[in-house]
Amino acid sequence: MKRHLGLIAVLVVIFVAGVGFFNDVPEKLAVIEQTDQLVSQHKLTKFKNVAVNAKTVRYLEALPEKARVSDLSDAQGGNSDMSYYVAQLGDRTAGVVVEKQMPFVWKVKTVSVW
C-alpha cells in the first residue's frame, strides 16, 4: 500500500511540473503560427489591424513572404488573458501581444517592430 502511495505521489509531482513547464505552449504556438501566416498572406488590411504604428505596417509590407518568426522568448509579461512575447522577425526585433479567446485558444492582438 505504501508503495502505491509513493508511486502516486511521484506521478502527481511529475504532472504538476509538466503543467508548469508547458503552460505557455498554446500562446507560443499562436505567436509563431499566426505571425508567420500574417507575413505569408501579405495583406495590407491585416497588417493595419495588428500593427501598433505606421512604421510596423511599412516593415511588414517590406518583409518577404517567406520570412518567419525566430528566437521567440518566453512570456515577458501579461496576465491570464494577455501575454507579451519578443521575437526576431526578419532582421528586426518584434513585440507580439496575444490575447486569450477561449481556454487554450490565443490570438495575436498587436505586433510592433523596433
C-alpha positions in Angstrom: 0.0 0.0 0.0 2.8 2.4 0.9 4.5 1.6 -2.4 1.3 2.6 -4.3 1.1 5.9 -2.4 4.7 6.7 -3.2 4.1 6.0 -6.9 1.0 8.2 -6.9 2.9 11.0 -5.2 5.7 10.8 -7.8 3.2 10.8 -10.6 1.5 13.9 -9.2 4.8 15.7 -8.8 5.7 14.9 -12.4 2.3 16.0 -13.7 2.4 19.3 -11.8 6.0 20.0 -13.0 4.9 19.2 -16.6 1.9 21.5 -16.4 4.1 24.3 -15.2 6.8 23.7 -17.8 4.4 23.5 -20.8 2.0 26.2 -19.5 2.7 28.7 -22.3 2.9 26.3 -25.2 -0.5 27.4 -26.7 0.5 31.1 -26.6 3.8 30.4 -28.2 2.2 28.4 -31.0 -0.3 31.2 -31.6 2.6 33.7 -31.9 4.6 31.6 -34.3 1.7 30.3 -36.5 -0.4 33.5 -36.7 2.6 35.8 -37.2 4.0 33.6 -39.9 0.6 33.4 -41.6 0.2 37.1 -41.4 3.5 37.7 -43.2 2.9 34.9 -45.8 -0.6 36.2 -46.7 0.9 39.7 -47.2 -2.4 41.7 -46.9 -2.2 45.4 -46.0 -5.5 45.3 -44.2 -4.3 42.6 -41.9 -1.1 44.4 -41.3 -3.0 47.5 -40.3 -5.3 45.5 -38.0 -2.4 44.3 -35.8 0.4 46.8 -36.3 0.8 49.4 -33.5 2.1 52.1 -35.8 2.8 53.0 -39.4 6.5 52.1 -39.1 5.4 48.5 -38.3 3.0 48.4 -41.2 5.7 49.5 -43.6 8.2 47.0 -42.2 5.6 44.1 -42.5 4.9 45.2 -46.1 8.6 45.1 -47.0 9.2 41.6 -45.5 9.5 38.8 -47.9 6.5 36.4 -47.8 8.9 33.6 -46.7 10.0 35.5 -43.5 9.4 33.6 -40.3 9.4 34.2 -36.6 12.6 33.1 -34.8 14.2 33.3 -31.4 10.8 33.5 -29.6 11.2 34.5 -25.9 9.2 33.2 -23.0 6.4 35.4 -21.9 7.8 38.8 -20.9 4.7 40.0 -19.1 0.9 40.0 -19.1 -1.9 38.3 -17.2 -4.2 35.4 -17.5 -5.9 36.9 -20.6 -2.9 38.5 -22.4 0.8 37.8 -22.8 3.7 39.7 -24.4 6.5 38.0 -26.3 9.6 39.2 -28.1 10.8 37.5 -31.3 13.0 38.1 -34.3 11.0 38.9 -37.4 13.2 39.3 -40.4 16.2 41.4 -39.4 14.4 43.2 -36.6 13.0 42.6 -33.1 9.3 42.4 -32.7 7.0 42.6 -29.7 3.8 40.5 -30.1 0.8 40.6 -27.8 -1.5 37.6 -27.7 -5.0 37.6 -26.2 -6.9 34.6 -24.9 -10.1 33.9 -26.9 -11.0 30.6 -25.1 -9.2 28.2 -23.0 -6.1 27.1 -24.9 -7.0 29.4 -27.9 -4.9 32.6 -28.3 -5.0 35.3 -31.0 -2.3 37.8 -32.0 -3.6 41.2 -31.0 -0.7 43.5 -31.8 2.7 43.5 -33.4 5.3 46.2 -33.0 8.7 46.3 -34.6 11.7 48.3 -33.5 
